[in-house]
Amino acid sequence: MAKEITSKNENYSQWYNDIVIKAGLADYSAVRGCMVIKPYGYAIWEKIQRQLDAMFKATGHQNAYFPLFIPKSFFSKEASHVEGFAKECAIVTHYRLKNDPNGNGVIVDPEAELEEELIVRPTSETIIWNTYRNWIQSYRDLPILINQWANVVRWEMRTRLFLRTTEFLWQEGHTAHETMEEAVEETLKMVHVYADFAEKWMGMPVLIGTKSEGERFAGAIDTYCIEALMQDGKALQAGTSHFLGQNFAKAFDVKFATKDGNMDYVWATSWGVSTRLMGALVMAHSDDNGLVLPPKLAPIQVAFVPIYKNDDELAKVSQRIVELKAMLDAKGISTLFDNRDTVKPGFKFAECELKGYPIRIAIGPKDIEKGTAEVARRDTLTKEFVSQENLVEYVVNLLDNIQDNIYRKALEFREKNTFSVDSYEEFKKVLDEKGGFVMAHWDGTRETEDLIKEETKATIRLIPNDGKKEEGKCIVTGKPSAQRVVFARAY
């Protein structure tokens, strides 16, 4: 199966597509730019969703659902927001089909034109803040801490499975607060929730920081983000949290009576991650044999493969595997007993590697006699024989070890591919020859940011919030700079 995967070093883009398709994560759709998420891929997304949902609820948020369709007039109320999404919107203009009188199938009924066009949700700020106007009258109604799991549509010209599709799945949090301080606190809290999830569950180290003006969310005062580095040296934005100020409250006239009896506009945030995280999982950890999944997000953490020559051997081996599987299941470990008789063990081994099962355990007649099992770990492709008596404890510890090792390997890769430069020539040379995160001084102007993007295809991924200040001079203009920012070419 590995032979069917293009080498990562030969063609990274094709390598990525091969893994997504051949590992059964997703497939292309008949609808241009859209994808089908297959059961194995959706099982990973469900684990992502389940854990994030628990983290949101632990921080006081509740789930709700808002309409897919948004009246066009709503987008006219916040100028910068509509400008940011205008080119990506899908628009519903009619509500009925009819048979073509000329016999050419069905056509749009010209008499069924909508009085007002509806925008298919690219994001929900407008519809939600129109609703919040009815929910909020007093400071007693605040805060509102709502999350929505939904699909959105952004009409993309160039699409890639999981990374950029016309329709994708995500969650979007939308909160309303009494004070600016509460809203800023919420914005920062949620970006750190994302970072915690990325590092502890995805095994993917991330940088936390603020977006520049040119990369900020449309309609936001500040956008905070987490950025990860993929194995080809490109950055991937893995989550964003936006401080919206009072922009949307003013646009939709959402006021509340304050404690001192005055009226004020509500303070807002929004934040989200999407199925793009699936693409990040593939690109951050996988190899030429297929997926490498962190155990915490693997739908199948341990796969058992029986080795046998006849029915008697199969019966003995199967009995022992069923016993061991039950013990692991009792520990909350997800297991698979691959007892198919239509393929050989070698095929099953390759499939385990392709799908990224963290641990594979093979047991044959000799193992039954010796009381051992062959345990192979996906992250290092190494194996060893382990006593069946100690197998459960060994597997529990090994899963933790694999989770830590995957993160550590990704962190070492990021550290080796983070560079500080002090001239524009060096900046361009590092980008072209090495890629990665490039730390450089910038004068803070949109003009310089746009020039660098146009000439190098690199963007400011974030302005670090780590408190480390190092004064210098902008690599392009020579003007003063208070700190280095993170540049990279990105997905």
N, C-alpha and C positions, 0 to 999 in steps of 0.2 A: 504493500500500500504506500510506503514511503516513496517508492519509485514514481508514484503518480503525482507526487507533490514537487513542484518546481523548487529548486534550491533558493533559500533566502538570499544568499549572496549573488545568485545569478539574476534573479528578477523578483524583487521584494513585493511588488504589487501583485504579480501572478501568484507568488507564494501565499500571500494573504488570501486571495480569492480561492485558491486550491483548498486551503484548510477549511475555510468557511463552508464551501460546497461539499467537500469529501468527508468532513467530520460530521456532516448532517446538521449544521447550525441553521442554515437558511438556503433559500433557492430564489431564483429570479421569478418574477411575476409577469403575467400577460399585460399588466398595467405598467406603462413606462415609468421607470424610476422608483417603483415600489418593490417590496420583497415579501416573500413568504417566510415566516419564522417557523422552522420545523420543530417537531416535539423536543428533540434534544437541546436545541438552542433555546426554546421557550422554557425548558426546565431550568436552565441556567438563569434566564431572566427572572423566573419566579423566585429563585433563591435570592437574587439581587433585590427584587421587589420586597420580599418578605422581611429581609433584614433591615433595609432602609425604612420600611413602614414601621417596624418596631422602634427604630431610632427616632423617627418623627413623633410617634405617639409618646415616647419616653420624654420628649421635650415639650409636651403639651398640645400637640397638633391633632386635629381631627380630619377625617376624609369626607369629602363631599364630591358632587359632580355637577358641572355646568354644561350648557348646550354646546354642541359641535358647531352650530351656525351662529354667526354674529352679524347683526345689521351693519351695513356699510357705513351708515352715519356715525356709528360708535367710533370708527377709526378716524373720523375727521375731528374728533374732540381733543386729541393729543398730537400736536403737529410732528414732533420728533419721532414719536412712536410709529405713526403711519408712514413716515418717510423711510424708517428702517425696514418696514415689512412690505411696502407697496409692491415691489417687484417680485415678491414670492407668494402672493395671495392667489388662491383658487376661488372663483366667484360663481355662485349659483344664481342664474338669471331666470330660469323657468321651473315649473313644478309638474309638468305633465308631458308624456309622450303620446303619439298616436300612430296608427298604421299609415304608411305612405300611400296616398291614393294611386300612385304610379306603380305600386307593388314592390318597392325597394326597401322592404323591412319597416323599421320604425323611424320616425322623425320627431324632432322637438315640436310640440304644438305651439305655433306662433301666438295663439290666443291665450296661452297660459304663462304669460310673462309676469314675474313678481313685481309688486308695487315698489318694493325696495330690494335691491340685490342683497344676498347674504354671503358673507365671507366664511369659507371653511377655516375653522380655527387654526391660525399659525401660532398663537399663544393667547392666553385668556384674560389678560389684564383688563381689557375694555368691558367684556361681558360681566366679569366679576365685580368690577367697581361700579357698574351700573346697578348691579344687584345689592352691593353693600350700602348704597344710598338708602335703600328701604330697611336695612337692618340696623343702621346706626343713627341714633338720635342724641345719645348722652354718653358721657365718659363711662357710665355703668355698662354700656354695651361693648366696651373695649377691654382687652384686645380681642380681635378675631384671629384665630390661628387655624387656617384651612389649608389642606393639601388635596390635590386632585391627581388621580392616576388616569391617564387619558391617551388618546392619539392626537397628533397634530399633522397639519399639511403645510409644507413649504415647497413651492414649485422650483425644484432644483434642476439646473441644466445638465450638470455632470454629477452622476450618482455613483456610490460604491456601497455595497452591502454593509449595513450597520453604521458605517461612518457618515454617510450622507445620502439619505433617501427622501423621496418626495413625501411619503408618509412614514412617521416613526412613532414609537411608544415612548412615553416619558411620565414623569411626575412634575407637577408645578405647584409650589407653595405660594399662597397669597395671603399676607397678613396685614392687619390694620391696627394702628397703635395710637395711644393718646399723645405721646411725646416723640420728638426726634431721637432722643437718647434711647428710648425703648426700641425704636425701629432700627437704629444702627446696631444696637446690641443683638437684635434678632438676626440681622444680616450677617454679622460676624459669627454668631453661634452656628448658623446653618452651613456656612462654608467650612467650618471646622468639623461639623458632622460629616460632610462629604469627604473631607480629608481623612478623618478617622476610618470611615468605611473603605476608602480606596486603599489605605495602607494595611489595615488589620484584616480585611476580608478579601480584597482583590490582590493583596500582596504587591501593590503598585505604589512606590514612593511618589509623592507629589510636592510641588512647590505651592505655597499660598501667597496670594498678593492681590493687588488692585489693577484693574484694566486701565489702559491709557484712554484718553478721550476718543481716539480713533477706533478703539476696539470695544468701547463701552456699549452695553445694551441700550437699544433705542428707547428713550424715555426715562432712563435712570440718571440719578445724581452720581452714584458710584456703583461700579460692578466689581465684586470680589470673585476670585476664581481659584480653581486648582488646576495645575498643569502637570502632565506626565510626559516622560520621554520614551518614545517607541524605539525599537531595536534598529530602525534605519536612520536614527538621528533626528527624526522629526518630532515636533511637539504635538500633543493632543489635549485640547481643553476638555477636562473630564467632569466639570461641574461649575455652575455659576450661581451667585447670590447677589441680588440687586437691592440697593437702597434707592427707593423711588421718590423719596421726599414727600411733598404734597402734590406732586404733578398730577397724578391720576385723581386724587380727591378733588382738586380744583377743576379738572376737566369734567368730572361727573357730579360736581357740587355735593360732595360728601362731607357734611359738617356735623359737629357734635357740640352739645352744651358742656362746657368745661366745669370743673369743680367750683370755680369762682363766679359762675353764672354767665360767662361770655360764650361766644361761638368761635370755633376754630376748625380748620381743615384737618382731616385725619392724616397720619403719617403711614407710609406704606412700604412693604417689601415684596419681592417675589424671588423664587429660587427654584432651580430644577436640574435634573440629570435625565439622560435618555438612554435608549438602546445603543447609543454610541459607546457606552461602557462595554458592551459585548465586543466591539471592535478593539477596544483598548486591551481587553483580556487576551485576545488572540495575539496582538502585536507586541505586547509587553513581555510575554513569557514563552511563546511557542517556538518550536524548532522544526527542522526539516523532516521529522517523523510525524508531526501533527501537533495537536493541541497539548499545552501544558497548563493544567488548571490548578489553581490553589484549592486545597481540599475543602475549605469552607464554602466554596461555590460550586464544587463538583457534584452533579446529580448522582453519580456513582463514584463513591470514594474507594471502594475495594471490589475488584472483580476476581472471582474464583474460576480457575480453568482446570478441569479434570484431565489427567493423563492416563490413558488405558489402551489395552489391545483387544479386550474382549468384554462380553457382558458381565462376567463375574467380577473382573477388575473394576469395571464401571460402577457396579453395585456397591462394592466396598468403599471405593473412593468417594462416591456420591454421598454415602451415609455419613462419612466423616466431614465432608464439606458442609453438608446441611447442618450438622451439629455446630461447627465453627461459625458458620454464617449466622445462626440463631444467636450465638453469644455476642457477635459484633452488632447485630441488629438491636439487641437489648441495650447496647451502649449508645444507641442513637446514631450509629454509623450506617450509611447507605451502602448496600452491597448488591452484587449481581452474581448469580451462579450461572455461568455460561455453559450449559449442558447440551448445546446443539450438537447433533450428530451429523450435520450436513457439511461441516467445515472442519479442517484439521486444527490442532493446537497452534501451529505456527500462524495460521490466519487469525486466530483469536488473539494471539499476542500482538500482532501488528495492529489489529483493530483497537485493542486497549491503548496502544501508544497513540494511534490516530485520534481517538476521542479524548485522550488526556486523563484517563482514569489514574488517580494518584498512586494507587497500589494495585499490583496484580499478584495473586497467589496461585501457584500451580502445585497440585498434589497428585502423585501417582502411587502405584502399588509399593514401590520402594520407600516412599515417604511414609506410607501407612506402617510399614515394618519398623522404620527407624523413629517414627514419631516426630517427623520434621515436615516442613513445608518450605517451598522456594518462594521467597518474597522479593518482588522486583519493584523498585520505585521509579516513577515516571520522570521526575525532575532531573535525576542524574543518570538514568538508564543502567543503574547498578542493581545487583541482586545478591542475596545471601540466604543460607538455609537457617531456619529458625525453628526452635522446639515448638511443637503444637501446644504443649502445655502452657507455654508463655506467649502464645501467639496473640491473644487478645490484647494483653498489656503492651506488647511490642507494637502492634498496629496503632493503638491509641497514641502512643508516644511518637511513632513514626509520622503520623499525619500532622502532628504539631511541628515536627522537625521539617517536614516538607514545606509546610506553610511558611515557616521562618526562612528556610533556605531560598524559596522563590522570591521573597521580599528582599533578602540580603543580596541576591544575585542582581536583581533589578536596581537596587540602590548603588551597588558597585559600578554597574554599567553607567548610571547617571553621573556618578562622581567622575568617572574616567572621561566622560563626554560633556563636561561642563568647563568652559574656557573663559578666561578674562582677557580682554583685548583693549588696547589703548589707541589704536589708529583705525581709520576706515579701511585701509588696505589690508591690514591684518584681519579685520572683521570679515571682509569678503573672502579672504583666503581660507580662513577657518570654516566658514559656511560651505564653501565649495569642496574643500578637501576632507573635512571631518564632520560637519553638521553639528548636531547637539545643541545644548543651551549655551548661548554666547552672552556673557555679562559685559556690558559696555555702557559708557556714559552717554547721556542724551540730554539735549538742552531743554526738553519739556515742551517743544512746540509741535503743533500738528504738521507744519510744513516739513520739518526734518523727518518726522515719523513717516509721512507719505513718500518723501524722497527715497528713504531707505527701503521701504516696501516696494516701490516701483523699480529700483535698481537692483535689488538683491532677492526679492520675493520673501524676505524675512520680515516678521512683524514683532512688535513688542508683545510678548506673551503675558507679562505681568510686571508690575513694580513691586518688588518684595516688601512684605510687611514684617520682616524679621528684626527690624530695629537696627540693622547694620548700615551705617552711613559711611560713605567714603567719597569725599569731595574730589572732583576731577573736572576734566574738560570734555565736552561733547566730541565724539569721534568725527563728526561731519563739520560742525561749525566752529568748534573750539570755544564755544561759550561755556560759562560755568555750569556744573552739574552737581547736585547734592548727593547723588548715589547712583550706583550702577543699576540698570534694568535688564530684564531677561529677554533676549531676542532669540528667535528660532524660525525656521521654516516649519510650517504646520499643516495638519489636516483640517 
